[in-house]
Amino acid sequence: MRTFRDRAALPSKKQILFAGLCGGLAEMVWIALYSYSGPASGAEVARQITASVFPAAADLSLAPLFGVGIHLVLSLALSFAFVWTVWGPVTRRRGNSGILISAMTVLIIVWAVNFLVVLPVLNPAFIVLLPDSVTLFSKMLFGTAMALVLQKIDQREADHGNLVPNNL
């Protein structure tokens, strides 16, 4: 039986994977839509992801596909990192309502580190492909999608679990 004190129990690995996948796919859909309506190429974005991680593979014909795979793996890793470091303290203090704000905050920090510190050194070509506002919004979409999945999971477990106050 779960108690209110156990409210911050971690989601399962499958749930965390699903949240990360949703976040990663939200980013991909946004970049695809932007690329379709603007001057940027989604394939080039994916190719530059590959170039950032495996520079020697950037010129391969499969580099965009590798970039998509790398992006999704990083999305899964990011969702695990979020749940393992932020989920517990936030849900204990703020409950389900704190998940969205904390996820957005974490993803904005991730964007700042990536685009202002890491990528200018690692792959300067990547940061000029898209405007900062587009890439920042992309990360915010990731945070929103991941948070909404985690909130739904948390709410479903609270609704279907046997939560009882500790003082009963």
C-alpha positions in Angstrom: 0.0 0.0 0.0 1.4 3.4 -1.0 1.2 6.3 1.4 1.3 10.0 0.8 5.0 10.0 1.9 5.8 7.5 -0.9 4.3 9.9 -3.5 7.7 10.5 -5.1 8.2 6.8 -6.0 10.1 6.7 -9.3 8.3 5.7 -12.5 9.2 2.4 -14.0 12.0 2.1 -16.6 9.5 1.6 -19.3 7.6 4.7 -18.3 10.9 6.8 -18.2 11.8 5.4 -21.6 8.4 6.4 -23.0 8.6 9.9 -21.5 12.1 10.3 -23.1 10.8 9.0 -26.4 7.9 11.4 -26.4 10.2 14.3 -25.6 12.7 13.3 -28.4 9.9 12.9 -30.9 8.3 16.2 -30.0 11.6 17.9 -30.9 11.9 16.0 -34.1 8.4 16.9 -35.2 9.1 20.6 -34.4 12.4 20.6 -36.3 10.7 18.8 -39.2 7.9 21.4 -39.4 10.4 24.3 -39.1 12.6 22.7 -41.8 9.6 22.2 -44.1 8.6 25.8 -43.9 12.0 27.4 -43.6 15.5 27.4 -45.1 16.9 24.7 -42.7 17.2 21.1 -43.7 16.1 18.4 -41.2 18.5 16.0 -42.8 21.4 18.4 -42.3 20.4 18.9 -38.7 20.5 15.1 -38.2 23.8 14.9 -40.1 25.3 17.5 -37.8 24.2 15.5 -34.7 26.2 12.7 -36.1 29.1 15.0 -36.8 29.0 16.2 -33.2 29.3 12.7 -31.8 31.1 10.8 -34.6 32.9 13.3 -36.8 34.3 10.6 -39.1 30.7 9.4 -39.9 29.4 12.9 -40.9 29.9 12.3 -44.6 28.3 8.9 -44.8 25.0 8.6 -46.6 23.4 7.1 -43.5 24.6 10.0 -41.3 21.1 11.6 -41.0 19.7 8.3 -39.9 22.6 7.9 -37.3 21.8 11.4 -36.2 18.2 10.5 -35.5 19.3 7.4 -33.6 21.8 9.4 -31.5 19.2 12.1 -30.8 16.7 9.4 -29.5 19.4 7.7 -27.4 20.3 11.1 -25.8 16.6 11.8 -25.3 16.2 8.5 -23.4 19.3 9.3 -21.3 18.0 12.8 -20.6 14.7 11.4 -19.3 16.5 9.0 -17.0 18.8 11.8 -15.7 15.7 14.0 -15.1 13.8 11.3 -13.2 16.8 10.2 -11.1 17.9 13.6 -10.1 14.9 16.0 -10.2 11.7 13.9 -9.9 11.9 12.9 -6.3 12.6 16.3 -4.7 10.1 18.0 -6.9 7.2 15.6 -6.4 7.9 15.5 -2.7 7.7 19.3 -2.4 5.4 20.3 -5.2 3.6 17.2 -6.2 2.5 16.6 -9.7 2.2 20.3 -10.5 6.0 20.9 -10.1 6.9 18.4 -12.8 6.2 20.7 -15.8 8.0 23.7 -14.5 11.0 21.7 -13.3 11.3 19.8 -16.6 11.1 23.1 -18.6 13.8 24.6 -16.3 16.1 21.6 -16.7 15.7 21.5 -20.5 16.4 25.3 -20.8 19.6 24.7 -18.8 20.5 21.7 -21.1 19.9 24.0 -24.1 22.1 26.7 -22.6 25.0 24.3 -21.9 24.7 22.6 -25.3 24.4 25.7 -27.4 26.4 28.2 -25.5 29.2 26.0 -24.1 29.6 22.5 -25.7 28.6 22.9 -29.4 30.6 26.1 -30.1 33.7 24.0 -29.3 32.5 20.6 -30.5 30.7 21.5 -33.7 30.3 25.2 -34.5 28.5 24.3 -37.8 25.6 22.8 -35.8 24.7 26.0 -33.9 24.3 28.1 -37.1 21.8 25.7 -38.7 18.8 27.0 -36.9 18.0 30.2 -35.0 18.5 30.1 -31.2 14.7 30.7 -30.7 13.9 27.5 -32.8 16.4 25.3 -30.9 15.3 26.8 -27.5 11.7 26.1 -28.3 12.7 22.6 -29.4 14.1 21.9 -25.9 11.1 23.5 -24.2 8.9 21.1 -26.3 11.0 18.2 -25.1 10.5 19.3 -21.5 6.8 19.8 -21.9 6.2 16.4 -23.6 8.4 14.5 -21.1 6.7 16.3 -18.2 3.2 15.7 -19.5 3.9 12.0 -19.8 5.4 11.8 -16.3 2.5 13.8 -14.9 -0.1 11.5 -16.5 1.8 8.4 -15.2 2.0 9.9 -11.7 -1.7 10.9 -11.7 -2.8 7.5 -13.0 -0.9 5.7 -10.3 -2.3 8.0 -7.7 -5.8 7.5 -8.9 -5.5 3.7 -9.1 -3.1 3.1 -6.2 -4.1 2.7 -2.6 -3.0 6.0 -1.2 -3.7 6.4 2.5 -2.6 9.1 4.9 0.2 8.0 7.3 -1.8 9.1 10.3 -4.6 6.6 9.8 
